[in-house]
Amino acid sequence: MSRPETLGALRESGWESIPIRQELRRNAIDRIRSGEPLFPRVLGYENTVLPQLENALIAGHDIIFLGERGQAKTRIIRALTDLLDEWMPVVAGSEINDDPYAPISRHARDLIAADGDETPIVWVHRDDRFGEKLATPDTSIADLIGEVDPIKIAEGRYLSDELVLHYGLVPRTNRGIFAMNELPDLAERIQVGLLNVLEERDVQIRGHKVRLPLDVILVASANPEDYTNRGRLITPLKDRFGSQIRTHYPLDIDTEVAIIEQEADLATARDCEVAVPSFMTEIVANVTFAARASQHINQRSGVSVRLSISNTEVMVANAVRRSLRSGATHVVPRVIDLDALPASTSGKIEIETLDEGRDGEILEGLVKAAVLAVFKDRVPPDSHRAVIDAFEEDVVIDVGEDVTDAAYGAMLERIPALAVPVKALLAEEDPADAESPSMIASAVELVLEGLHLSKRLNKDGRGGRAQFRRRN
């Protein structure tokens, strides 16, 4: 369907201009009424954050999200554009998305005065109605609001002419959504300027007092500690936000796993098929949960969901590398692949310890706790005794990166008691994968490691290999 290209045609089409708050409210209400999720790719907030956000949108509030890193604040903010109308008409050549019915810039007013109903109209997509800035100490008024453009002066315009102004990010987001990430990092004098343009609707740029009745929704993000404790926001700007919404990390393992499965970009290789057992994904999720509960980890800085995603990607990458060396074509991560996790974990958590060199020990403890938690949850306790009894004094089982899938199959034949816990672990896997030697090998290794961590078997490590034997 063609869209009107002149002001007169726009009026004839019956198009109506409404403020952005009403636009967001109308579209949010339509989605809520239809049962369609407002943010389908944001998981774990269905009963906590999203109801508050829906209230804020219906109320037409400016919003600030408070939360530690990796809590989907930026994802939610950017997804707000989906609640805008797909296309919006503006006066052609306008730098600040002038409403054809109510222009505010000198350019648009002059053009409409000269051309009337023949004023050209262009249509802006909703994705282009979003402006974003990361607050940094060097952010200036020119960045956010505007500055005199020396090029326009050089072209012959007078300094007193409003047309010499180069508008900043906020005016250019007129009739849209402006997001300020990490708001408390904005210098106080810049906060005053931002408040002025959003509240009083006028600004002064190099002596130009410009009235800008901007139609903007302000959405911001902040760390709770910076926002509430350090007093780094001026009170009038804090008061500008109608709704303050507290985000959080996933409240249960299932949600963390769902986010991993949605977000992780798993490594692949030509002629190789990758399958990740659900119990291995749960181990990675439990590592993150253990980190969030650990007294050795700085909880003020948070433990991002990105930790789970990166750890899954590195675990699978290690499994792919291991399989390429052995010539296997079916790649399935094992417990041995968790040894690769420190590389993807160290940069995402802040370890608090006075003892130098304990970082590796703490990370290893997180992984062991996660493996043990999944083992206890997934393997029936009544199956342990039979496996332990099968380990006679001279029975030794070798595991490691260079141990093939076939070797693990031989272990299963050698110790038939392993079949019960292995079957329990594989019960939730895809039947097409559950019978593969690689998947069985992964389950066998988890059973052995779980029994060791439960202090039922001894484990002796030798480089990249390990031996399991009966406890004395």
C-alpha positions, 0 to 999 in steps of 0.5 A: 500500500502506497503512503502519502508523499505530501502534506495534503495527501497525508491529511486526505488519508485520515492519518492522525498524529498522537504523542508517543506515550499514547502510541506506546500505550495503544500498541501495548494494550493491543498486545496485552489484550491479544495475549501476545507477549510484549518481549518474547525473547526476554525470559524469566521476567513474566511474573516480576519485571514485565507486569511492572513494565506493562504498567509503566507503558500504560501509564505513559511513564519515563522508565529507569531499569535498575539491575546488575550487568547481564540482566537484559536491561538493554535488550528490553530497552531496545525491544521497546521499538517493537511497540511503535507504529511501523512507519511514521510520517515526517517533514522531508529534510527534518533532522528532528522528525518534525510532525507534519501537523505540528512542526517545531524546527525552523526548517520544517516551519519555513518549508510548510509556510512556503509549500503548504499542502505540497510540502514533501513527506517522508516515512521513518521506520520504527527502528530509526525512532530510537536513540541511545547513548552510553553515559560516560564522564566525557559526554557533552551537552553537544552530544545530547542536545546540540552545538553550533555547526561551524560548517553552516556558518561558513556556508554564509548563515548568521550566528543568530540564525537557528539553522546554524544549529546541529542538533544532538541525540535527544532532539534527533530522537523527537517522537521516539525513544531515547535511552541513556545507559549507565545514567549515574555516570553522566556528569551532573552539569550534563544531567541538568541540561538533559533535565531542562530539555526533557522537562522545560522543553527549551535549551540554550546552545551558544546563546541560542534560546531554542524552544523545543517541545520534544515528544520523547520517552526517556528510558535509562539503565543504572546499577542499583549501587550507583543509583541509590547509594552514591548520590550520583544523580541530581534529585530533579532528574531522578524525580523525572522517571515515573517508574523505577523497575528492578531487574534480576537474574534468573530465579531458577535453573530451568530459566537459566538453561532456557536462556543458554539454549536461546542465546548460545552460538555453538561451535560447529565443524564440517562433517561433525554433528554437535549435540549437547546433553541437557545435564551438561547444560544444567552443569554450566547453569549451576556454575553460574548459580554457585558463583552468585551464591559464593562469598568469594565472588563480588556480588555487587558487580553481579554474575551475568547470564553471559557467563552461562552463555560463554561457558557453554560456548567454550565447553562445546568448542573444547568438545569439538576440538577434542573430537577433531583430534580423535576423528569423531564425527558426533560431538558431545561435551563431557565433564572433561570439557569443563576444564576449559571453563576458567578461560571464559569465567575469569573475565566475567566475575570478580574474585574477592580473596586475600590469598594470591593464586587462589583464583583457580582453586575457587573456579574449580570449586564452582565447577565441582559444586555444579557437577555434584548438584546435577549428579545428585539431582539426575542420578538415583541414589539407589543406583550408587551402591551397585556401581561402587561394589563393581569396583573391585580392588584391581578395577581402574577406569581411565578417562581423559580427552584422548579416551574414545567413545568406544572405550567408554562403551567398553567400560559400560560392558565391563561394569554393567551396573553403570547402565542404570545411572547412565539410563537415568541421565539419558532419559531426558535426551532426544532418543535419536541422540541418547543411543549414540556412543558419544552421548553414552560416554558423556553420561558415564563420565558424569556418573564417575565424576559424581561418585568421586565428588560424593566421596564414593570413588577415588580419583587420581589426576595425571595431566589431561587424564584421570583414573577412578578406583575404589576407595580404601 
